[in-house]
Amino acid sequence: QVQLVESGGGLVQPGGSLRLSCVASGNIFTIKVMGWYRQAPGMQRELVAAIPSGGSANYADSVKGRFTIARDNAKNTVYLQMNSLKPEDTAVYYCNARTYWLSDTWGQGTQVTVAS
């Protein structure tokens, strides 16, 4: 099994930046894709960004050019650098790890609030 621990959320003003981190442990060799999802109140959980092992990242259109996902395999960590944050980015952000046989593990979630 895989375990995920997230950190880095908080309150930031519009236009500001935050960096989220997610450390994976357990059977990390089974992880194919790591990603970040978010869920705003009353909304469905949506993909923000994902990065496969040895592959290129993909992003939701709403965050392209503002967010960057990066994976440090030596530290078993995936990061989400969020710049030029907007109020509509406010949500609970969840780290996700998908294994080669398509099972998902989720982190506990971290709140990101963008407000002045």
ZALO-709232 format. One record per atom (N, C-alpha, C): atom name; x, y, z. Coordinates in steps of 0.02 Angstrom, whole numbers, plus 32768, in hexadecimal, padded with zeros to 4 digits. Layout:
{rec CA {X Y Z}} ...
END
This chain:
{rec N {802A 7FC4 8000}} {rec CA {8000 8000 8000}} {rec C {802B 803E 8000}} {rec N {800C 8075 7FEA}} {rec CA {802D 80B5 7FE7}} {rec C {800C 80E4 801A}} {rec N {8033 810C 803B}} {rec CA {8019 8140 8067}} {rec C {8032 8184 804E}} {rec N {8008 81B7 8055}} {rec CA {8018 81FA 803D}} {rec C {800C 822C 8075}} {rec N {803B 825A 807D}} {rec CA {8034 828F 80AF}} {rec C {8041 82D2 808C}} {rec N {8010 82FE 8090}} {rec CA {8013 833F 806E}} {rec C {8025 8376 80A0}} {rec N {8040 83AC 8085}} {rec CA {804C 83E7 80AC}} {rec C {804F 8423 807E}} {rec N {8049 845F 809C}} {rec CA {8055 849C 8075}} {rec C {8019 84C7 8066}} {rec N {7FDE 84B3 807A}} {rec CA {7FA4 84DD 806D}} {rec C {7FA3 851A 809A}} {rec N {7F71 8544 808F}} {rec CA {7F6B 857F 80BA}} {rec C {7F42 85B6 8099}} {rec N {7F46 85F1 80B6}} {rec CA {7F22 862C 809D}} {rec C {7F53 8659 8078}} {rec N {7F41 866E 803D}} {rec CA {7F6C 8699 8015}} {rec C {7F41 86CC 7FF1}} {rec N {7F5E 8706 7FE4}} {rec CA {7F39 873A 7FC0}} {rec C {7F39 872B 7F75}} {rec N {7F08 8745 7F52}} {rec CA {7F08 873D 7F09}} {rec C {7F49 8756 7EEA}} {rec N {7F63 8730 7EBB}} {rec CA {7FA3 873F 7E9D}} {rec C {7FDE 8721 7EC0}} {rec N {7FD3 8705 7EFA}} {rec CA {8008 86E7 7F22}} {rec C {8019 86A0 7F0B}} {rec N {8047 8681 7F31}} {rec CA {8060 863F 7F20}} {rec C {805F 8612 7F5D}} {rec N {8058 85D2 7F50}} {rec CA {805E 859D 7F82}} {rec C {807E 8560 7F62}} {rec N {809F 8539 7F8A}} {rec CA {80B9 84FA 7F72}} {rec C {80A0 84C1 7F9F}} {rec N {8080 8491 7F7F}} {rec CA {8068 8456 7FA2}} {rec C {809B 841E 7F99}} {rec N {80A1 83F5 7FCE}} {rec CA {80CE 83BB 7FCB}} {rec C {80A7 837D 7FDF}} {rec N {80BB 8345 7FC2}} {rec CA {809B 8305 7FD2}} {rec C {80D2 82D0 7FD3}} {rec N {80DB 82B2 800E}} {rec CA {810D 827E 8017}} {rec C {80EC 823A 8016}} {rec N {8105 820F 7FEC}} {rec CA {80EB 81CB 7FE6}} {rec C {8117 819A 800D}} {rec N {80F7 8169 802A}} {rec CA {811C 8134 804D}} {rec C {80F8 80F2 8040}} {rec N {8119 80BB 8055}} {rec CA {80FC 8079 8049}} {rec C {8116 805C 8008}} {rec N {80E9 803E 7FE2}} {rec CA {80FC 801E 7FA3}} {rec C {8102 8050 7F6A}} {rec N {8131 807E 7F71}} {rec CA {8137 80B5 7F41}} {rec C {814B 809D 7EFC}} {rec N {8169 8062 7EF7}} {rec CA {817E 8049 7EB6}} {rec C {8142 8036 7E8B}} {rec N {8107 8032 7EA9}} {rec CA {80CB 8021 7E84}} {rec C {80A9 805E 7E65}} {rec N {80C1 809B 7E76}} {rec CA {80A0 80D8 7E60}} {rec C {80B2 80E7 7E18}} {rec N {807F 80F0 7DEE}} {rec CA {808A 8103 7DA9}} {rec C {8081 814E 7DA0}} {rec N {804C 8169 7DBC}} {rec CA {803B 81B0 7DB3}} {rec C {8030 81D0 7DF7}} {rec N {804A 820B 7DFF}} {rec CA {803A 8233 7E3B}} {rec C {801A 8274 7E22}} {rec N {7FEA 828A 7E49}} {rec CA {7FC6 82C6 7E32}} {rec C {7FA6 82EB 7E6B}} {rec N {7F8A 8324 7E5A}} {rec CA {7F65 834E 7E88}} {rec C {7F1F 8359 7E6D}} {rec N {7EF0 8351 7E99}} {rec CA {7EAA 8360 7E8A}} {rec C {7E92 8394 7EBB}} {rec N {7E5A 83B3 7EAC}} {rec CA {7E3D 83E3 7EDB}} {rec C {7DF1 83DD 7EDB}} {rec N {7DD5 83F1 7F13}} {rec CA {7D8C 83EF 7F19}} {rec C {7D75 842D 7F3F}} {rec N {7D4F 8456 7F1C}} {rec CA {7D32 8492 7F3A}} {rec C {7CEE 847F 7F57}} {rec N {7CD4 84A6 7F86}} {rec CA {7C93 8497 7FA4}} {rec C {7C5C 8491 7F70}} {rec N {7C37 845A 7F74}} {rec CA {7C00 844F 7F46}} {rec C {7C14 8439 7F01}} {rec N {7C54 842E 7EF7}} {rec CA {7C6D 841B 7EB5}} {rec C {7C8B 83D5 7EB6}} {rec N {7C91 83B7 7E7B}} {rec CA {7CB2 8376 7E77}} {rec C {7CFE 837F 7E7A}} {rec N {7D1E 834B 7E90}} {rec CA {7D67 834B 7E91}} {rec C {7D80 834C 7E48}} {rec N {7DB2 8376 7E3B}} {rec CA {7DCB 837C 7DF8}} {rec C {7E17 8376 7DF7}} {rec N {7E30 835E 7DBE}} {rec CA {7E78 8359 7DB5}} {rec C {7E96 839E 7DAC}} {rec N {7ECC 83AB 7DD0}} {rec CA {7EF2 83EA 7DC7}} {rec C {7F2E 83DD 7D9B}} {rec N {7F56 83AB 7DAE}} {rec CA {7F93 839B 7D89}} {rec C {7FA8 8354 7D9B}} {rec N {7FC9 8333 7D6C}} {rec CA {7FE2 82F0 7D79}} {rec C {8022 82E6 7D53}} {rec N {804C 82BA 7D6F}} {rec CA {808C 82AC 7D4F}} {rec C {809B 8262 7D55}} {rec N {80A2 8240 7D1D}} {rec CA {80B1 81F8 7D1F}} {rec C {80FC 81EC 7D2A}} {rec N {810D 81B2 7D40}} {rec CA {8152 81A0 7D49}} {rec C {8175 81A1 7D05}} {rec N {81A7 81CD 7CFE}} {rec CA {81CC 81D1 7CC0}} {rec C {81A8 81F2 7C87}} {rec N {8171 8213 7C96}} {rec CA {8149 8233 7C62}} {rec C {8140 827D 7C6C}} {rec N {8117 829A 7C41}} {rec CA {810B 82E2 7C43}} {rec C {80CC 82F1 7C6B}} {rec N {80CD 832B 7C8A}} {rec CA {8094 8340 7CB2}} {rec C {8059 8356 7C86}} {rec N {801D 8350 7CA2}} {rec CA {7FE4 836E 7C81}} {rec C {7FBD 8397 7CB5}} {rec N {7F9C 83CA 7C9D}} {rec CA {7F7C 83FB 7CC8}} {rec C {7F34 8409 7CB3}} {rec N {7F0C 841A 7CE3}} {rec CA {7ECA 8435 7CD3}} {rec C {7ED3 8478 7CAF}} {rec N {7EA6 8486 7C81}} {rec CA {7EAC 84C5 7C5B}} {rec C {7EAB 8501 7C89}} {rec N {7E87 84FD 7CBF}} {rec CA {7E7F 8536 7CEC}} {rec C {7EBE 8549 7D11}} {rec N {7EF0 851C 7D13}} {rec CA {7F2D 852A 7D38}} {rec C {7F6B 852D 7D0C}} {rec N {7F63 851F 7CCC}} {rec CA {7F9D 851F 7C9F}} {rec C {7FBF 8564 7CA0}} {rec N {8001 8563 7CA5}} {rec CA {8026 85A1 7CA7}} {rec C {802D 85BF 7CEC}} {rec N {8007 85A5 7D1C}} {rec CA {800B 85BF 7D61}} {rec C {8024 858B 7D92}} {rec N {8013 854D 7D88}} {rec CA {8026 8517 7DB5}} {rec C {805B 84EB 7D94}} {rec N {8087 84D0 7DBD}} {rec CA {80BA 84A1 7DA5}} {rec C {80BD 8466 7DD4}} {rec N {80B8 842A 7DB8}} {rec CA {80C0 83ED 7DDF}} {rec C {8106 83D1 7DD3}} {rec N {8125 83B9 7E08}} {rec CA {8168 839D 7E02}} {rec C {816C 8360 7E30}} {rec N {8194 8330 7E1A}} {rec CA {819A 82F2 7E3F}} {rec C {81E3 82E6 7E4E}} {rec N {81F3 82DC 7E8E}} {rec CA {8237 82CD 7EA4}} {rec C {8238 8285 7EBB}} {rec N {824D 8258 7E8F}} {rec CA {824B 8211 7E9F}} {rec C {827B 81FF 7ED8}} {rec N {82B1 8223 7EDF}} {rec CA {82E1 8215 7F14}} {rec C {82C2 8222 7F59}} {rec N {8294 8251 7F5B}} {rec CA {8273 8263 7F9A}} {rec C {822C 8248 7F9F}} {rec N {8217 8223 7F6B}} {rec CA {81D3 8207 7F6A}} {rec C {819F 823D 7F74}} {rec N {81AB 8276 7F55}} {rec CA {8181 82B1 7F61}} {rec C {816A 82CF 7F1F}} {rec N {812C 82E6 7F1F}} {rec CA {8113 830C 7EE7}} {rec C {80FF 8351 7F01}} {rec N {810E 8383 7EDA}} {rec CA {8100 83C9 7EEC}} {rec C {80CE 83E8 7EBC}} {rec N {80AA 8418 7ED5}} {rec CA {8080 8441 7EAA}} {rec C {8090 848A 7EBA}} {rec N {80B3 84AB 7E8D}} {rec CA {80C1 84F2 7E95}} {rec C {8088 8519 7E75}} {rec N {8068 8542 7E9D}} {rec CA {802E 8567 7E86}} {rec C {803E 85B2 7E88}} {rec N {803E 85D1 7E4E}} {rec CA {804C 8618 7E48}} {rec C {800E 863C 7E2E}} {rec N {800E 867E 7E35}} {rec CA {7FD7 86A7 7E1C}} {rec C {7F93 868B 7E32}} {rec N {7F8E 867B 7E71}} {rec CA {7F52 865B 7E8B}} {rec C {7F16 868A 7E86}} {rec N {7EDD 866B 7E79}} {rec CA {7E9D 868E 7E71}} {rec C {7E6C 8675 7EA6}} {rec N {7E3A 869D 7EB6}} {rec CA {7E07 8685 7EE6}} {rec C {7DE7 8643 7ED0}} {rec N {7DE0 8639 7E90}} {rec CA {7DC1 85FB 7E78}} {rec C {7DEE 85BD 7E80}} {rec N {7E2C 85C8 7E95}} {rec CA {7E57 858F 7EA6}} {rec C {7E4B 8575 7EED}} {rec N {7E21 8598 7F12}} {rec CA {7E12 8583 7F56}} {rec C {7DF0 853E 7F56}} {rec N {7E0D 8510 7F7B}} {rec CA {7DF4 84CB 7F7D}} {rec C {7E1E 84A3 7FAF}} {rec N {7E07 8467 7FBC}} {rec CA {7E31 8436 7FDE}} {rec C {7E58 8411 7FA7}} {rec N {7E99 840F 7FAF}} {rec CA {7EC4 83EF 7F7E}} {rec C {7EDA 83AA 7F98}} {rec N {7ED3 8379 7F6D}} {rec CA {7EE3 8334 7F7F}} {rec C {7F1B 8319 7F53}} {rec N {7F4A 82F9 7F73}} {rec CA {7F7E 82D5 7F4F}} {rec C {7F62 8290 7F3C}} {rec N {7F76 8278 7F02}} {rec CA {7F5F 8237 7EEA}} {rec C {7F9A 820F 7ED0}} {rec N {7F9A 81CF 7EDF}} {rec CA {7FCB 81A1 7EC2}} {rec C {7FA4 8168 7EA1}} {rec N {7FB2 815C 7E62}} {rec CA {7F91 8126 7E3C}} {rec C {7FC5 80F2 7E2B}} {rec N {7FB6 80B4 7E3B}} {rec CA {7FE6 807F 7E2E}} {rec C {7FE0 8065 7DE6}} {rec N {800D 8039 7DD4}} {rec CA {800D 801D 7D91}} {rec C {7FCF 7FF3 7D83}} {rec N {7FAD 7FDA 7DB7}} {rec CA {7F6E 7FB7 7DAC}} {rec C {7F32 7FE2 7DBE}} {rec N {7F3D 8024 7DBB}} {rec CA {7F08 8056 7DBD}} {rec C {7EE2 805B 7E00}} {rec N {7F02 8049 7E37}} {rec CA {7EE4 8056 7E78}} {rec C {7EFC 809A 7E90}} {rec N {7ED0 80BE 7EB2}} {rec CA {7EDD 8103 7EC8}} {rec C {7EE6 8107 7F13}} {rec N {7F15 8130 7F27}} {rec CA {7F1D 8143 7F6D}} {rec C {7F18 818F 7F71}} {rec N {7EF6 81A7 7FA5}} {rec CA {7EEC 81EF 7FAE}} {rec C {7F0C 8207 7FEE}} {rec N {7F25 8244 7FEC}} {rec CA {7F3B 8264 8028}} {rec C {7F00 827E 8050}} {rec N {7F0F 829D 8089}} {rec CA {7EDA 82B4 80B6}} {rec C {7EBC 82F5 809F}} {rec N {7EDC 8317 8072}} {rec CA {7EC4 8357 8059}} {rec C {7EE1 8392 807F}} {rec N {7EED 83C8 805B}} {rec CA {7F06 8405 807B}} {rec C {7EDF 8441 805E}} {rec N {7EC9 846D 808A}} {rec CA {7EA0 84A5 8076}} {rec C {7ECA 84DD 8058}} {rec N {7EB6 84F5 801F}} {rec CA {7ED3 8530 8000}} {rec C {7E9C 8564 7FF9}} {rec N {7EA7 859E 8017}} {rec CA {7E76 85D4 8014}} {rec C {7E98 8611 7FF7}} {rec N {7E7A 862C 7FC2}} {rec CA {7E94 8668 7FA1}} {rec C {7E62 869F 7FAD}} {rec N {7E75 86CF 7FD5}} {rec CA {7E47 8705 7FE7}} {rec C {7E70 8741 7FFE}} {rec N {7E53 877D 7FF4}} {rec CA {7E75 87BA 8009}} {rec C {7E60 87CE 804F}} 
END
